[in-house]
């Protein structure tokens, strides 16, 4: 073991292996913190969450039977009321901000 520790060629090979491992580690870390990669992962995560929300909403909001005109009318009324409430809330918030 003492001979191996003093062998310059073995030391050079070990140093070269360590450099290669370090270079691979640095490349992997640079890829992880790269703004482009971070943004790409974030976009993918948001898309995945949006798909889950859309699927959940799809199961909650079932389309009425096209022949059931009363159900269609109720659904359309509910949608219009929801849009009206959202629009009113938005106008009130903008109005209060403009008064400040």
N, C-alpha and C positions, 0 to 999 in steps of 0.2 A: 504494500500500500504506500509506503514511503517512496518507492521508485515511481509509482504512478503519479503521485502528487508532484514530483519533481520533473516529470516528463513534459517538456514544453509543448510537444505536439498534442498530447492529451489535453493539456490546459487550453490550447488554442481551439481544439474541437469543442470542448465544453463551453468556452466563451462564445463561440460561433452559434452553438445550439441555444444558449441563453439569449443571445441577440435575436435569433429567429423567433423564439417564443415571445420575447418582449415586443418585437415588431408586429406579430400577429395580435397580441393583446391590445396594443395601441391602435391598430387598425379597427379592431372590433369595438373598442371604446369610442373611437372617432365616429364610427357609423351609428352608434347608439345616440350620441349627443348632437349629431348633425341636424341643423334646423330643418333641412328638407325631410329627413327621416322622421323627426319628431312630428312635423306637420302631417306627413303621410300617415303615421300611426294614429294621430288625433282624428284625422278625417275618416279613417277606416272605423275608428271607435264610434264616432258620431253617426256614421251611416248605419252601423250595426244597431245602435240604440234606436235610431229612427225606424228601422225595419221592425224591431220588437214593438215599438209603440204603435206603428201602423197595424201590425198583426193583432195587437190587443184591441185597438179601436175597431178593427174590422169584426172582431168577434162580439164586441159590445153593440155596435151599430149595425144591425142586420138590415139588409135591403128588404123592403116590403115586397110582397107579391105584386107583380105588375097589374094584376087583375083587381087587386084590393085598393080601390080609389080612395076609400076613407083612410086607410093606413098611410097612403102616399100623402094625402092632405095633412094628416097629423104630423108626419115627418117634416114636410116642407114648412109647416107652421113653426115647429120646434126649431128648425134651422134658422128661419127668419128672425125669430125671437132672440136666439143666441147671437146672431150677427148684430141685431139692434142693440143688445146689451153691451156687446164688445165695443161697438162704434160709439155709443153714449159714454162709456167709461173712458175711451180714448179722448174724446172731445173734452170731457171734464178735466182730465189730467192736463191736456195741452192748454186749456183755458186758465187753469190755476197757475201753471208755469208762466204764462204770458203776463199774468197780473203781478207777479213777483218782481 
